[in-house]
C-alpha cells in the first residue's frame, strides 16, 4: 500500500496576499508607535514645565524676579546644573534654552523640544517648541500665572492640529484657544 502525500506549496497569489497583509499590519503598527512616542515626549515636557514653573515661583520669592537662566533654578535638569561650553543639552554657557533630547554632534537637535522662558511686557511664559521632526511642528506655551498649557500648531498639518487637539482636550480645531503670547504682545503694543 503506497501513501501519496500532497506536497503542494504556496501559490504565488497566496504569497502576494500574505506579504500585502504583513505590510499593512506593519504600517499600522508604525503609525501607532509614532503616536505613542510623541505622547511620551509631550508628557515628559509637560511634567518639566510644571516643576520648572514651581521652581521659578520659589526663585521669585527669594530674588523678587524671575530668571531666564536654567542653572539658577533649584530643579534644574542635571545637564544644566553647571553652565559649560558645547553643552549638548543647552545653548552653551548661557543655559537659556534646554533641549529635552539633546543635540547631535553637528548641532542639529534630536527629536524633542527646545524649552525656554519668555518675558513679554510683565507676563512670563514657558515655551516648548517641538523640534527635530518633519512630522510634528507645534509649540506648547504655559503662562507662569496659569495652570493651563496652550498648544499652538505650526502650519496646517493634520498631525500638528491633532496633537494640539489632544493636548487641549478638544475635538474641533476651531475650538483651539489662541496663543496667549499674542494677547500679551498686544497689551505691550497698546501701552506704547
Order of alpha helices (4+ residues) and beta strands (2+ residues): alpha-beta-beta-beta-beta-beta-alpha-alpha
